[in-house]
Amino acid sequence: MTDIKTGASVDYYFTTISSFAYIGHQAFLDMASRLQLNVTYRPIQLGKVFAASGGLALGDRNPARNRNRMLELQRWRAHHGLEMNLQPKYFPTNPALADSAVIALLEEGRDPAALMTAIMRKVWLEEANIAERDVVAACLSAVGEDADAVLQKAESDTVAAIYEANTERGIAHDIIGSPCVVYQDEPFWGQDRFHLVEEAIQSGRPAFSSTP
């Protein structure tokens, strides 16, 4: 496939606690750079997405599904050559503050990619609890941000409303998990479908419909 710099616009729905968002993070950034995408990052409340779409938290799933998830994590970890602890100490945990810190940066017109990397590494490599304020603050400081200022904004009603609106918008676009790209109102769920996003953008095809 020949790379075409498109300047297309996509919405990227995710939560910082997501294993597959971590696995696909660099691949997504590479695609966004390669195609010069205009990305709107939309952190979401995954529990509400599951509730709306029939998804289940890991503890509520059939054991066979969890065993298959573990196989997929290993396959994709190997495929991307990633360092990743498959059973981190602080997973699951509440990602609300971490997700809200990403939103706070976005509200300041800042690129959140480095912060997202730092936060996800805390979960999947560094055995830290991203529900803790000090951990998120350390991530912000590590990427050169004013941790106190960003966290103050992250804990504001304004950011809480955006977090909720992102979630409702995602549900309206039929996202069912994290990560999910929406391009021309067509949802692509999972980091294993990023190549299909790229094909859709480069081909110029019209969006597919769930009711053809």
N, C-alpha and C positions, 0 to 999 in steps of 0.2 A: 504494500500500500504506500503510495506517495503521500508524504506529509503536506497538507495544505493548511496555511495559516488562515483561519476563518474569522476570528473575532466573534464567534457565536456566543450566545448567552445561555448559561445553564444555572439551575439552582442545585446546590449540593446539600442534602439533608444528612445529618449524622449526629451522633453523640460521642463525646470523647471517651466514654467507657467501652465503646464497641470494639470487639476483637477484630472484626473484619474491616472496620474503618481504619484501625491501626495497620492491618496487613496491606490495605490498598492505598494508604495515605500517599506514599511517594509516587506510586503509579498514577494516582489522580493528579498530583502536582505536575508530574512530567507531561501528562496529556494536556493539562491546562496551559502549560508553557509552550508546548509544541504547536498547539492549535491557536495560541493566543486567545484563550477563552475569557469571556467576561463571567466571572464566577460570583454568584451570590451565595455565601455560606449561611446555612440555616440550621443551627443547633436545635435539636428537638427533644421532647420528653418521650423517650422510647416506650415507657410503660403505657402511656396514653395511646400511642400508635398501635401497640399490641392489643389493647382493649378494644379499639375501634375496628381492627382488621382481623381479629381472631387469633392473633399470635399469642404465644405463651412464654413466660419467663423460663429460664433454664430449669429451675427447680420444679416446674409444673409440667415439663415435657416428658413424653415417653422415653425411657432409657435408651431405646434404639436410636432416637433422634439425637440425643446427647452423644452417643458413641460415634455417630456419623459426623457430628460437628467436630469432635476431637480429631477424627481422621482428616477432615477438610482443613483444620488449622495446621496440621502437620504438612499436608500437601502444599498448601499455599506458602507456609513459612519456608519450605524447601525451594519452591518455585522462585520466590523473590530473594532468597538468600538472606532472610531476616534473622536477627536475634529476637527471640520471643520466649518468654516463660508461659507455657501452655496452661498452667494452673497457678496464677499469681495469688499472692497472699491476700490482696485487697481487691478481689473481684468475686461477686459483684459488690459495688458500693454506689453511693449516691453521687452522680456526676453533675448535679444541678449547679453548684458553684463554678466548677470548671467550665461547663458549657456557657454559663452566664458571663464568665470572664472573656470568653471568645466573643460573645455578643457585645460586651462593653468595648472591646478593641475595635470591632466593626463599626460601632457607633461613633468612634473617633476617627474613622476613615483609615484604619490601619489594617495591614495584611495579617491575618491570624495564623498563617501556615506554620510559622516557627513555634508559636505558642501551642498550637495543636500537637506538633511533634513532641514538644517537651512534656506536655501533659500525658499523652498516650505512652510515652516511654516510662513515665512514672508508674503507670499501671503494669505494663507488659514486660518491663525490664528491671525496674529499680525497686520494686516491692514497696511502693509508697501509696498512701491512701489519698486519692484526689478529692475525697469529701472533706478533707481537713484544710482549713484556710491557710495554714502555714505552708502546706505543700503546693497549693496553687500560687501563693505569693512567691515561693522559690522559683517556680516555673516562669512567672512574669519577670522576676529579676534576672533570671538566666538569659532571657531573650531581650534584655535591655529596656524593659518597661517599668514604669513607676507603679510598683505593686499596690501600694496603699491607694493611689488614685483610681487605678483600674478596678480594684476590689470594691471600693466605695460605690463606683458606678454599677458594678456587677450585682450588688445587693440592692439596687434601686427598684422602685416600682416600674420605672420605664423599661428596664431590661427584662423584668419578670413578664411584662405585657408582651414584649417582643418574643420571648421564649414560648409563651402560650400561643401567640399568633403564628409563629413558625410551625408549631405542632399542628394547629388546626389547618393551616394551609397545606401541610404535607398530607394530612388525612384526606383533605378534599382532592388531592392529586393521586390518591391511592398508593401512597408509599406504605410499605409494610415492614420495613426494617431499616437498619443502618449498616452501610451507607446506601444512599439512593440519589441518583442524578435524575433531574427532570429537565428534559430538553423539548421545547415546543409542546409542553403539556403531556409529553410521553414519559412515564416513569421507567427508570432502569434500576432495578433493585440489585444491589450486591456489587462488590468490587470485581467479581468475576464477569461482570457485564460491561466494564469500562470500554473494552474493545468494541462492543456493539454501539456504545455512545459515539465513539470515534467514527465508526462506519456510518452511522446515521448523519453525523455532522458533515463528513466529507462527501458523502454521496449526494447530499442535497435532497434526499427523498422527503416526501411529506410524512408527517408524524403518523404512526400506526395508531389505530383505535382499538379499544377493548370491545367495541361493538361494531365490527366491520360489516 
